[in-house]
Amino acid sequence: MPLAPAGSGGENGPQGELTSAQQELFDWLAGYIGEHRHSPSIRQMMEAMGLRSPAPIQSRLRHLQQKGWITWQEGQARTLQLLGGQRPGIPVLGTVAAGGLVEPFHDNEERLDLQPVLDTRGLFALTVNGDSMVDAHIDHGDVVLMEPVADPARLKPGTIVAALVPGSGTTLKHFQRVGRQVRLEAANPAYEPIVLDADQVTVQGRLVAVWRQV
């Protein structure tokens, strides 16, 4: 029997069964959030359900929350999250040894929530070509997820960035600002730093996550 998600009506009970109206709304929410990556407004829910008043929507949302199907902060826009039968996120089942053996994992409580990463505004991906960042655990063929940078002057020293370098294209390097110059440092001693005037370098994004297909 599954545990009730955080925010559900019971501490250890299963999810409550839904009425047809509640199920209709939940199914629509699942489709909308899956497509748009954010929750809809009350007005959008009203239009989708063919309702003219927000009261029935708010009532269904309260029941969905009480039964453990969603979390929702009433009166706050776009705070709704689906639970869908379990706590959100990828389960973190314990540790794994890269040397000796450790105890096998047991029932888990912690979950890895990737949604904040996926919801990052303007997030884009690049495939790594080369080995200049291997000491930062980024290898040839990895995919890096990057967040646009509005103001490169506010980057912390050592931030890994994708930078456009004249005549060389885009490169993935540690970013250092030295006076009016930018120093792009590899994470591999075989590569020399790239030092240029700051106005010659366009920082296209900073590293958010690394994806490696195995």
C-alpha positions, 0 to 999 in steps of 0.5 A, spaced: 500 500 500 503 506 497 504 512 502 500 518 502 504 524 498 506 530 502 500 534 503 495 529 502 489 528 507 492 522 511 499 521 514 500 514 512 493 512 508 493 511 500 490 516 495 483 517 495 478 515 490 476 521 485 469 523 483 468 523 475 469 531 476 475 531 480 478 525 475 476 530 469 480 535 472 486 531 474 487 528 467 486 535 464 492 538 469 496 532 467 496 533 460 497 541 461 503 540 465 506 535 461 506 539 455 507 546 458 512 544 464 508 549 469 501 549 472 495 553 469 491 558 472 484 558 475 481 561 469 484 556 464 481 551 468 475 554 468 475 554 461 477 547 460 472 544 464 466 549 461 465 553 468 463 560 469 465 560 476 472 559 480 468 556 486 467 549 483 474 549 480 477 551 487 473 545 490 475 540 486 482 542 487 481 542 495 479 535 494 484 533 490 489 536 495 486 532 501 486 526 497 493 526 496 493 527 488 496 534 488 499 540 492 496 547 492 497 553 495 490 556 495 490 564 493 497 563 490 498 563 482 501 557 479 503 553 485 499 547 483 504 540 483 501 533 481 503 528 485 500 522 481 500 516 486 507 518 489 512 523 491 514 527 486 521 526 483 526 520 482 527 516 488 534 516 491 535 509 494 542 510 498 549 510 496 553 506 492 561 504 493 566 505 488 571 501 492 568 496 497 561 494 498 556 498 502 549 495 505 544 495 500 539 500 500 532 499 503 526 503 503 527 510 501 524 517 503 529 522 499 527 524 492 531 527 487 527 533 484 529 535 477 523 539 475 527 546 478 532 544 473 527 543 467 523 549 469 530 553 468 528 559 464 531 559 457 535 552 458 538 549 452 543 543 451 550 542 448 553 536 446 561 536 448 566 535 443 573 534 446 576 532 452 578 539 455 574 539 461 575 532 463 578 534 470 571 537 471 568 530 470 565 533 463 567 528 457 567 527 450 559 526 448 556 528 454 550 533 454 551 539 458 545 543 460 546 551 460 542 557 463 543 563 459 547 569 462 544 576 463 550 579 466 557 576 465 560 581 470 556 577 476 559 570 474 562 567 480 570 566 478 571 559 476 563 558 473 563 553 467 560 557 461 559 556 454 563 562 451 563 564 444 570 566 442 572 569 435 575 565 430 574 558 434 566 558 435 563 556 442 568 553 448 566 550 454 571 553 460 572 555 467 570 563 467 575 568 470 575 575 469 581 579 470 581 586 470 578 588 463 580 581 460 577 574 460 581 568 462 577 561 459 581 555 463 580 548 461 580 542 466 585 539 463 593 540 463 594 539 456 590 545 454 592 552 455 588 558 458 584 562 453 585 570 454 582 575 451 579 582 452 572 582 455 568 585 449 571 579 445 568 574 449 560 572 449 558 568 454 552 564 452 550 560 458 553 557 465 553 550 466 546 547 470 547 540 469 551 534 465 547 528 462 551 522 460 548 517 456 551 510 458 
